[in-house]
Amino acid sequence: MELDYKKLQFMSGLEIHQQLEGGGKKLFCNCRSILRSDEPDYEIKRKLHVVAGESGEVDVAVSHEAKEGRTFVYRGNYDTSCLVELDEEPPREINKSALKTAVQIALLMNMEIVPLSQIMRKTVVDGSNTSGFQRTVLIARDGYIETSKGRVTIQWLYLEEDAARIVLREEGKTVYNLDRLGIPLVEVVTAPEIKDANHAKEVALKLGEILRSCDVRRGIGTIRQDVNISIRGENRVEIKGMQDMDVFVDAIEKEVLRQKELSDSGTPVGMEVRNVLKDASSKFMRPLPGSARMYPETDLPLLKISRGFINKAKRDLPKLISEIKGDLKKEGLSEEMINLLLKQNKLKEFKELKSIYDNPQIIAKILLIYPSQISSNLKKSVEDVENVVLNFYGDILRMLKKGKIKDFEVKDILSSLVLGKSLKESVSNDKKSLAEIEEWVMKTVKSKPGLNPNAYMGLVMNEFKGQVSGKEAMDIIRKFIK
């Protein structure tokens, strides 16, 4: 069914939550921001109690969750969670590395940095925080991005704590791991200026490009997207879990159709939060929270962002991924190699190695191609191979620069190192000269006449592994075949 978004008075905006690296630390303490898979050191239990917000009102979502009467169990480890996560100790000063990244994201979205902000507590209704609230602070406002359907306003950018990670849900009880609680993240909120489902996807991808260009965490669960939707001026519905771009458009269209059916039948659209399902439909989660859940954080001073801090962030402003791709293409890297470099988050290493030996092709192969090939050939784990590469690639590049070894020898040298040989043994001087290789090729052509050039090439490369390049081998072969 073709939807007439304009006639339906479609209104939609995005909320994107992206975890930040933050120097490997949490937002309001010095605990490491890593996720655990081992057994917890301790476990605590708590219940949700109704608390009024700054206005004196109890939020509707809080009341809804409190009626469920669930027990919340929190599992933690001493080196990734502390008394701050347990709400038994005041928070520390805000993570400056995370703050710098948040400011840079805001600048890339043309936003106005807020120089003085009150850190707030936002009531958490699902038990995903031991304190019952999440700390959040406004960093910037009133920005924009350009899209194919016009400018879209970026209303707000917040820096806040991530929630605890759910590991088990059963009747009357939810179990969380505290490792994710407190990891810094930004929340980016657009104005309801999105024109249709495809435009929403375009905006999400554009924002995603900006976020990934900065010092953010990568991988599953590090970014979460919500879409707010309303039609005909009726109640707003928030759709959570919109990370899968393959169902993004379908999910929005199905929600618009759901709201249209309710509206057409005279049934009010509920002001609610819904969760997207695999088939792009959605199900009710809880009533939509309101402003009554916000109140000031009294354990921390006002956040001041100085002009000097902003200028420093601006001087270190990263390039957008699209710009980086353009630069790498000029270096001669293929689209596949560029995507691998960005996907594996090895751009920094690439730049460092290129400063040692200015040959983008061989550096990309060392970082991205050779480890998996060597792993497969030697039946070693990719991680073990990468550790060896990490220890020796500086030495190897310096030898390449000095002409002590050639590009085509690198893979074999790395393979030898992975097998436990020393660098001296791996870079052996006991190699055949081109004259000796020529003699071997001549004898081979005489003993095995009639093969095509590629067949002879295979024989040469197998005989003289790492001692002759493909071009040199083919040049020799052509001397002895007609």
N, C-alpha and C positions, 0 to 999 in steps of 0.2 A: 504493500500500500504506500503510495506516494504521499508524504506528509507536507502540508503547507505550513511551514514554521511561522511565517509572518502572520497568517490568518489566525493561527492558534495562539498568537501573542507569546511565543516561546521565549523564555528567559532562562539563561544558564550561565554559571560561573564555575571555575575550578578552584579546588584547594589541593595543593601538592605539599606533601611532607617529605623532606629529603635529609637523611642522616649526613652529618659532616665528619671529617676525619678528626678535627680538633686536636691535632698532635697526639692522637691515640689515647686521649683522656676524656673523662666525662665532663659535663657542663658545669657542675657546681661542686666537684670534688676531684681528687687526684687519682681515683681508681682507673684502671685500664679499661678501655672500651672494646673488649673482645667477648665473643660469644663462646660459652662453654659447652662441652659434651660429656665431661666427666661427672662424677658424683658430687652433690653439694656438701658443703661443710656443715651447714645448719639449715633449719626449717622453722618458720614461724607462722602463726595463724591469726587472722583478723576478720572483723565483720565491718560492713559498711553502715555508717550512721548518718542520718540526715542532718545537714548543716546549712543554714541560710547563707545566701551570698551577701555582698556589700549592701545591696538594696534592702536587706531584711527579708527577702522572699526566698522560698525554697524552690529550686529549679524543678520543672516537671519531670525531667529525665532522672534526676536524683531520687525523686519520690517513687518513680516506676521501679528503679533498680532496688531500692531499699525494701520494697514489698516482696522481692524475690527471696530475701533472707539467706543469701548464699554465704558460705564460709570461703575465705580466700587464704590459700596456702602459698607462702613465698619461700623459695629455695635460693640460697646464696653461697658464695665462696669468699673467703677472707681477702683474696687479692684482687677481686673484681667488684666487690661491694663492701660498703663501710656503713658507719652509723648514720651518714647522710641519707643513704638509700632507705634505711630503716626508720627514718624520721625521728631519730634519737639524738641528733646533733645538728646544729645550725649549718646551712650551706656555706661553702667557701666562696671566694671571689669568682666571678664569671670567667670561663675559659677564654683567654684572649685570642688564641688561635682560631677557635670557632667563631668568635666575634668578628675577626678580620675577614673570614670567609663569607660570613653573612653580609657584611658591608660590601664586599666585592660582588656578590650575587645581586645585591640591590643596585649597585652602580651599573652593572650590565643590563639591568631592567629599567634604567633611566629614572630611578627613584630618588626621592628626597630623604636623606638620612635624618632621623630624629635625634637631636643632640642630647636630650635629657628625657629619660623614660623611667616610669615606675615599674619595677618587676612585679608581676601579678601571679596570684595563685588561681588556677582554673580547676574547679571541682571535677574530679574524674569519677564517672558513674559506674564503671564496669569492674572496679577493683584492681585495675592494672597499675596502680601506684599505691605503695604502702601507706602514704600519708593521706590519701583520699583527694589529692590535688596534684596538678602539674604546674611547674613554674614556667612562665612564658613572659617575654618582653618584646615590645614593639621596637623594631630596628629602623624601618623605613616605610614610606607611604607615597602614594600618588606617582606611580611610574607608568610605563607602557611598553608593549612590544608591537612590532609591525607584523601584520598578517596579510594574506591574499584578499581578505574581506575587510580590510581596514585596521585601524589601531585598536588594540584591546588594553584597557586600563588595568594596571596591577595596583590594587588598592592598598594592600598591606603585606609586609614581610615581618614575621616574628621569628625570634630565636627561642627555642624551648627544649625541654627534656623529653626524650623518648620514653615510652611506657615500658613496663615489664613485659617479658615474653611469655605467652601462654604455652604451657607444655601438656596440660591435661584439663579436660572439662567433663564433669560427670554430674549426676543428680545432686543438687544442693552444694556443690563444691567446685571451685576453679583453682588450678595450680599454676603458679607463675614462676619463672626464673628471673632473678634480679640482675642478671648480667647485662641486659639491654637497657634497664632502667637508668635514666640519667645521661645516656649517649646524646650528644648535641644534635639537634636537627633544626632546619628552617621550615616554616610554614609559609607558603606563597599563596595569596588569595587574589583572584582576579575579580573585576567587576562583572555583573551579569550582562555582558555585552556580546556573548557568543551567539552566532546567528543560527547554527544548526548542528547536527551531529558530526558531520565531516569537519566543520570549522572547529568544533571542540577538540577533535583529534589533532588538527593542525596546531592549535594553541598548546596542547599538552606536549606535543613533540618539540615545539619551539622552546618551551620552558625547560623541558628535559635536556635539550642541547646546552642551554645556558648553565644549568645546574651541573651537568657532567663536565663542563669546561673548568669548573672550580675544584677546590680540594674537598671533594665529597667521597663518601664511602660507596663502594660498588658491590653488586651482588643481590641475590634474592632477599627481599624484605627491607632493603635500604631506602626504597622510595615507595610511597603510598599516595594514591590519587583518589580524590573524591569529587563527584560532580553534583552540583546543585541544579535542580530543574523545577520549573513551574510553567503552567500555561494559563491563559485567560485571567491572569491576575489572581489566581487562587494560591493556596498554600504551597510553600516550598518543600521539596523532598530532597534529602541528601543521599546519594548512592555511593556506598563505600566499596573499596576493593577493586577499583578500576585500573589495575596495573596492566592487565592483558590487553595490548593494543589490537589484538585480533578480534576481540569481541566489543571493543570500545564503542564503535558506532552502533552496532546492533543493540547494545545495552541501553543506550540513550533513546534509540527509536522505540524500543519495547516499553520503556518507562513513560515516554510521551503518549503512546497508545493506551497504556494502563490508566494514566491520568485522564485522557480524553474520554475513555469509556465511563469512568466514574463521573466526570463532569456532564457528559451527555445524559446520564441517567439521573442527574440531580443529586448524586451522592457526594458529599464534601470530600475533597482530597485531604488525607491525613497529613498533618505536619510531623513528619517522621524521618527516621534514619533507616535505610534499607541496605542490604548486602547483596552485591551482584553474585549470581551463580554461574556455573560453567556454560550453561546454555544461553547466557546473556539476559535471563530473567532476573528478578530480585525477590528477596523476602524481607519481611518486617524484622527490625532489630530492637528499636526502642523509640520513644518520642524524641523529637528534635530538641536538643538542649537550647536554652536561651541565655540571655545576658546575666541572669541572676546567679550564675555559677562563678562569676569573677569577683575576686577581692584582692587587696594589696598584700604583697609579701613583706612582712614586717622584720624579717631577719637579715635583709640585705638593703644597702643604701640605694639611692637612685642611680641608674646607669647613665654615665656621662660618656659620650663619644666625641672626642675633641677633633678639631679641624686637622691637627697634626696626624691623628690616627687615621682619619679619612684619606688624607693626602698620601700617607704611606701605603694604604690599601690600594689607592688608585695607581701609584707608581708600579705596584706589583700585579696589576690587573692582568689576569690570564687572557689568552686568545680564545675565541669561540672555536668549537670543534670543527665547524665548517671552514674556518680560516686555517686551522692546523692541518686539515686534510689537503687544502690547496697547497700549503707549503711543502708537505710531504710528497705530493704529486710532482712538484717541481724538482724534488730531490731524485725523482726517477722510480719511486716505489709504486708498485701496482696497487689497485684498489683493494685487492684481497689482503696484501701485506699491511696496508694502512689500517684496515678494519681490525686485523689481528693485533696490531700494535696498540690500538686504542682499547680494544676489548680486554686485552691482557694487562692493561694499565702499565705499559712499559715505555711510555714516551720519555719519561725522565731519564731512564737508563740509556735509551737511544741517543738522546742529546749528549749525555755525558761521554758515551763511547765515541760518538762522532767527533768530539773535541780531541780525542786521542788519535783517531785514524779516520780521515774524511772519505769514507767509502760507505754510503748508506746501504748499498745492496748486501755487502758481506756482514755488516752489523745487524741488519734485519734478520738475516739467515741465522746468525749466532744466537740472537735473542728468541726468535720465533719458530724457526724451522728445524735446525739441527737437533735441539733437545729431544723432540718427539721422535725424529728419525733414529737417533742413536738409542733412545729408549727401546724402540721397537726392534732394532737390529741386535742389541746386546741383552734383551730381556731384563732391563733395569727399569726402575720406576722413573717417571719423568722428573719427580722431585729430586731424586738422587743425582740425575744427570744435570739438572739446573743448578744444583749446589756446586758441582764441579765446574761448570761453565762460569758461575759467579766468581769462583776463586781464581780462575786463570784467564778470563777474557781480556783483562787489562794487559797482561804479559804478552798474550798472543797478538793483540792489536799493535803493541809497540814493536814486536818482531816483524809484523807485516809492514809497518811504516818504514822500518830500517831495511826492508828487502831480504831479511833472513829466511822468510818463508813466503809461500805464494797463497793466494786466496783459495785455490782448489785443494790445498793441503789441510785447511783448518778443521774440516769435519773429521778427518782421520786422526789428527792430533788430539782433538777432544775425545774421540772414541778411546784412544790409547790412555788418556788421562783417567777416563771413567773406569777403565780396567785396572787402575791402580799404579800405572807406570809414572815415573817422574817426568817433569817437563823436558829435561835433557834427553831422556830415553825416547820420549814421544816425538821430539823434534830431532830425529836421527839424521846424521850427515851421510849415512851409508845408503846412498841413493844412486840409482842408475843414471848415467849421463844420457842425453838425447841421442848421442851416437850409438850407445849400447841398445837403446830402445829401438832405434831405426834398424839395427842389425836383427833384432828379435822379430820385428814386423816383417822384414824381408823374408826371413826363413819361414815364418808362419804363412805368408801369402803363397810361397812355393809349395809348402806341404799341404795347404788347404786351399787350393785354387777355386775360383768361381763364386766365393761368398760376396754378399753385398757389403758396401762400406760400413754400414751400421753393425753388421755381424762381426767384422774385424775390430770395430771400435769396442764392442763388448769384450772381446778377447783381450785387447790391450789394457783396458781399464781394470779388468779382473786380475791381470798379471802384474800390473804396476800401480797398485792402489796408492793414491796419494802422491805419486811421483811424476805424474804428467797430467796436464789439463786436457779437457775434451778437444779443445781447438788444436792444441799441439799434436794430440794423437791423430786427429783427422788429417792434419797437414802431412804427417808422415805416411799415413795409409795411402793417400792420393799419389804419393811418389811411386808406389809399387803396384797400383792397379790401373787398368785402362778404363 
